[in-house]
Amino acid sequence: MALAAIDRIDDAVDMTRSFLFPFDGGRWLRLAVITFFLVGGSGGGSVFSTTGNVPASTGSTTGGSIPEFSVELPEFTATAVAVALGVIAVLVLLGLIVGAIGAIVEFVFVESLSSNEVNIRAYFGRYLGRGLRLFAFRLVLGAVTFAIFGGAFLLLFGDVIAALFAGEAVSPSIARIVAGVLLLFLLGLVVGIPVALANGFTTEFVVPIMLREDRGVLAAWRRFWPTLTEQWTEYGAYVLVAFGLHIVTGIAGSIVLGLVAVALLVPFAIVAVLVGVGVLQGGVLTAASIAVLAGLLIAYLLVVFVAAAVIYVPIRVFHRQFALLVLGDTNAEFDVLADRRPSGAD
């Protein structure tokens, strides 16, 4: 029996084509908005401690075979610290807002693929509650992961950080830094891979169950777990195949976007050069010149964003439909694409 992860690639391609064509500018624009927030919103292991064995030294370095270097933080005024904290707070707030919207848009996206209708306003209100629960789950998962890595980092380099903030010059050895980075890398493998799988499976397989059966995140996970354990070969194959497909589509999308970005840059660069020549001839960089150059940069970035949407919308649609097809194959009760599957794909 063929594995669904292999058998459904062609079906996902066919369904992507039928979902996106004939071309509808309004639909593509709405999908571009969805894609933007999907990208922007996408949020226990051993603890290694070597601080007792490899202490940091302060002040001047001592002789030895292991090279060291000295680091000292510059002094910051109270105003600079306040501004920095304010900027960080604003960025965190914006990140939380985008993350919350992105979690809700996950349901908007799946409902759009299921119904073959893209209606952001209606779906957003319908799935607001479930989206916020998904956001809370992602937030907790991210906080736990951050606490693990942050705790490990402090155990490894806490004395160095404390000395820096105390205004002292520190000279950690290269050996200590290399050992610490290696341990953090190993911790990343032990913790990061399971966390990535949990987050990915929640997005691709648990969200459709939440949508279809009106469940919370944990209840949907409990519903999905028997299917995952019984069909572990299918989902193991899916992880490998999806990983390979993401690499292929990511490289292809990046190449195409790079070529398009360079091509789009030409007319903007010509105008910018003309403005620059005028500035050189006049000998003064006026406010009008700065405004024109800034406007050109903003316009160029907007055009590139539109181009990226055109390029990555089909990629995003393909990958999500591929995951939904595999989910429906492993358990028909979770099939949100039943009405859109190509004939012979049941």
C-alpha positions in Angstrom: 0.0 0.0 0.0 1.4 3.4 -1.0 2.1 5.9 1.7 -0.2 8.9 1.6 2.7 11.3 1.9 4.0 10.1 -1.4 0.7 9.3 -3.1 -0.9 12.7 -2.5 1.8 15.0 -3.9 0.2 15.0 -7.4 -3.2 15.5 -5.9 -2.0 18.5 -3.9 -0.6 20.0 -7.1 -3.9 19.5 -8.9 -5.9 21.0 -6.0 -3.6 24.0 -5.8 -4.1 24.7 -9.5 -7.9 24.4 -9.2 -7.9 26.6 -6.1 -5.9 29.4 -7.6 -7.1 29.4 -11.2 -8.7 30.8 -13.2 -6.8 33.8 -11.8 -8.8 36.1 -9.6 -6.9 39.2 -8.4 -9.1 39.7 -5.4 -8.7 36.1 -4.2 -4.9 36.3 -4.7 -4.8 39.6 -2.7 -6.7 38.1 0.2 -4.5 35.0 0.1 -1.5 37.3 0.1 -2.8 38.9 3.3 -3.3 35.5 4.8 0.2 34.4 3.8 1.7 37.5 5.4 0.2 36.8 8.8 0.9 33.0 8.6 4.6 33.8 8.1 4.6 36.6 10.8 2.6 34.6 13.4 4.3 31.3 13.0 5.3 30.8 17.8 12.1 19.2 29.5 15.5 18.3 28.7 18.8 17.9 30.4 20.4 21.0 31.8 24.1 21.2 31.3 26.2 23.2 33.7 29.9 23.8 33.3 30.2 27.1 35.1 31.9 25.4 38.0 34.5 23.7 35.8 35.3 26.6 33.5 35.1 29.8 35.4 35.2 33.2 33.8 38.0 35.5 34.7 37.7 39.2 35.1 40.3 41.9 34.5 43.5 41.1 32.7 44.0 37.7 31.1 46.5 35.2 32.5 49.0 33.3 30.4 48.1 29.9 29.0 47.7 27.9 25.9 44.0 28.7 25.5 43.4 32.1 23.9 41.0 34.6 25.6 39.5 37.9 24.7 38.2 40.8 26.7 34.7 42.2 26.5 33.3 45.3 28.3 29.9 46.8 27.9 29.8 50.6 27.2 28.1 52.9 29.6 24.5 53.7 28.9 22.6 56.8 30.1 19.3 56.5 31.8 17.6 58.0 28.7 19.3 55.5 26.4 18.1 52.6 28.6 14.6 53.9 28.8 14.4 54.3 25.0 15.8 50.8 24.5 13.3 49.3 26.9 10.5 51.3 25.2 11.5 50.0 21.8 11.7 46.4 23.1 8.3 46.8 24.6 6.8 48.1 21.4 8.4 45.3 19.4 7.2 42.6 21.8 3.6 44.1 21.7 3.7 44.1 17.9 4.9 40.6 17.9 2.1 39.5 20.2 -0.5 41.2 18.0 0.9 39.7 14.8 1.1 36.3 16.5 -2.5 36.4 17.7 -3.7 37.5 14.3 -1.6 34.8 12.7 -3.1 32.1 14.9 -6.6 33.1 14.0 -5.7 33.3 10.3 -4.6 29.6 10.5 -8.3 28.8 10.8 -9.2 31.3 8.1 -6.7 29.6 5.8 -8.0 26.1 6.4 -11.6 27.1 6.1 -10.8 28.8 2.8 -9.2 25.7 1.5 -12.0 23.5 2.7 -14.9 25.7 1.4 -13.1 27.0 -1.7 -14.1 30.5 -0.7 -11.7 33.1 0.7 -13.6 35.4 3.1 -11.3 36.8 5.7 -13.8 39.0 7.5 -16.4 36.2 8.0 -13.9 33.5 9.0 -11.9 35.7 11.2 -14.9 36.5 13.5 -16.1 32.8 13.4 -12.8 31.4 14.5 -11.6 34.2 16.8 -12.0 32.1 20.0 -10.2 29.0 18.7 -7.5 31.2 17.2 -6.8 32.8 20.5 -6.6 29.4 22.2 -4.1 28.3 19.5 -2.1 31.5 20.2 -2.1 30.8 23.9 -0.8 27.3 23.2 2.0 28.7 21.0 2.8 31.3 23.6 3.2 28.7 26.3 5.2 26.4 24.1 7.5 29.2 23.1 7.8 30.4 26.8 8.8 26.9 27.9 11.3 26.6 25.1 12.7 30.0 25.9 13.0 29.2 29.6 14.9 26.0 28.8 17.4 27.6 26.5 17.6 30.8 28.6 18.2 28.7 31.7 20.9 26.7 30.0 22.5 29.9 28.7 22.6 31.4 32.2 24.0 28.2 33.7 26.8 28.3 31.1 27.5 32.0 31.0 25.5 33.6 33.8 28.6 34.8 35.7 29.9 36.4 32.5 26.6 38.3 31.9 26.5 39.4 35.6 30.0 40.7 35.4 29.3 42.6 32.3 26.3 44.3 33.8 28.3 45.1 36.9 30.6 47.1 34.6 33.5 44.7 34.7 35.6 43.6 31.8 35.4 39.8 31.3 37.7 37.5 29.4 36.0 34.1 28.8 38.3 31.6 27.1 37.7 30.5 23.6 37.5 26.9 24.9 34.6 27.9 27.2 32.7 29.6 24.5 33.1 26.7 22.0 32.1 24.2 24.7 29.1 26.3 25.6 27.9 26.8 22.0 28.3 23.0 21.5 26.2 22.2 24.5 23.5 24.7 23.5 23.5 23.1 20.0 23.1 19.6 21.4 20.3 21.0 23.7 18.7 22.5 20.6 18.6 19.0 19.0 17.2 17.4 22.1 14.6 20.1 22.7 14.2 22.0 19.4 13.3 19.1 17.2 10.4 17.8 19.5 9.1 21.4 19.9 9.2 22.0 16.2 7.3 18.8 15.5 4.8 19.6 18.2 4.2 23.1 16.8 4.1 21.9 13.2 1.7 19.0 13.9 -0.5 21.4 15.9 -0.7 23.8 12.9 -1.1 21.3 10.2 -3.1 18.5 11.8 -4.6 19.7 15.1 -6.0 23.0 13.7 -8.2 21.2 11.2 -9.6 19.0 14.0 -10.3 22.1 16.1 -12.1 23.7 13.1 -14.1 20.6 12.1 -15.1 19.5 15.6 -15.1 22.8 17.5 -12.5 21.7 20.1 -9.8 23.4 22.0 -6.1 22.7 21.4 -5.6 20.0 24.0 -8.9 18.3 23.3 -8.0 18.2 19.6 -4.6 16.8 20.4 -6.3 14.0 22.4 -8.5 13.3 19.5 -5.6 13.3 17.1 -3.2 11.2 19.2 -4.6 7.7 18.5 -4.5 8.4 14.8 -0.9 9.6 15.1 0.3 6.6 17.1 -1.6 4.1 14.9 -0.5 5.6 11.7 3.0 6.6 12.8 4.6 5.3 9.6 2.4 7.7 7.6 3.3 10.7 9.7 7.0 9.7 9.8 7.0 9.6 6.0 5.1 12.9 5.9 7.8 14.6 8.0 10.5 13.4 5.7 8.7 14.1 2.4 7.4 17.5 3.6 10.9 18.5 4.7 12.2 17.7 1.3 9.4 19.5 -0.4 9.9 22.6 1.7 13.6 22.6 0.7 12.7 22.3 -3.0 9.9 24.9 -3.0 11.9 27.2 -0.7 14.9 27.2 -3.0 12.7 27.6 -6.1 10.7 30.4 -4.5 13.9 32.2 -3.4 15.5 32.0 -6.8 12.4 33.3 -8.6 11.9 36.1 -6.0 15.5 37.1 -6.3 15.3 37.3 -10.1 12.0 39.2 -9.9 13.5 41.6 -7.3 16.5 42.3 -9.4 14.3 42.9 -12.5 12.0 45.2 -10.5 15.0 47.1 -9.1 16.1 48.4 -12.5 13.5 51.1 -13.0 13.8 52.2 -9.4 17.6 52.3 -9.6 17.5 54.4 -12.7 15.3 57.0 -11.0 17.5 56.9 -7.9 20.7 57.4 -10.0 19.1 60.4 -11.7 18.2 61.9 -8.3 21.8 61.2 -7.1 23.3 62.9 -10.1 21.1 65.9 -9.4 22.3 66.0 -5.8 25.9 65.8 -6.9 25.5 68.6 -9.4 23.7 70.8 -6.9 26.2 69.9 -4.1 23.3 69.8 -1.5 21.2 66.9 -0.3 17.8 68.5 0.1 14.8 67.3 2.0 13.0 66.8 -1.3 15.8 64.5 -2.5 15.7 62.5 0.7 11.9 62.3 0.4 12.1 61.1 -3.2 14.7 58.4 -2.4 12.7 57.3 0.7 9.6 57.1 -1.5 11.4 55.0 -4.1 12.7 52.6 -1.4 9.2 52.2 0.1 7.6 51.8 -3.3 10.2 49.2 -4.3 9.7 47.2 -1.1 5.9 47.2 -1.6 6.3 46.0 -5.2 8.6 43.2 -4.0 6.1 42.3 -1.3 3.4 42.0 -4.0 5.7 39.9 -6.1 6.6 37.7 -3.1 2.9 37.2 -2.4 2.3 36.0 -6.0 5.2 33.6 -5.7 4.7 32.2 -2.2 0.9 32.0 -2.2 0.9 28.9 -4.4 3.6 27.4 -2.3 1.8 28.0 0.9 -1.5 26.6 -0.5 0.3 23.5 -1.9 1.9 22.6 1.4 -1.2 23.1 3.5 -3.4 21.1 1.1 -0.8 18.3 1.1 -0.9 18.1 4.9 -4.7 18.1 4.9 -4.8 15.3 2.3 -2.5 13.2 4.5 -4.7 13.9 7.5 -7.8 12.9 5.7 -6.2 9.7 4.4 -5.2 8.6 7.9 -8.6 9.4 9.4 -11.6 10.2 7.2 -13.4 11.9 10.2 -10.7 14.7 10.0 -11.0 15.2 6.3 -11.8 18.9 5.7 -11.1 18.5 2.0 -13.6 15.8 1.3 -15.7 18.0 -1.0 -12.6 19.1 -3.0 -10.6 16.0 -3.4 -9.9 15.0 -7.1 -11.8 12.0 -8.3 -9.9 8.9 -7.3 -8.2 10.5 -4.4 -10.5 9.2 -1.7 
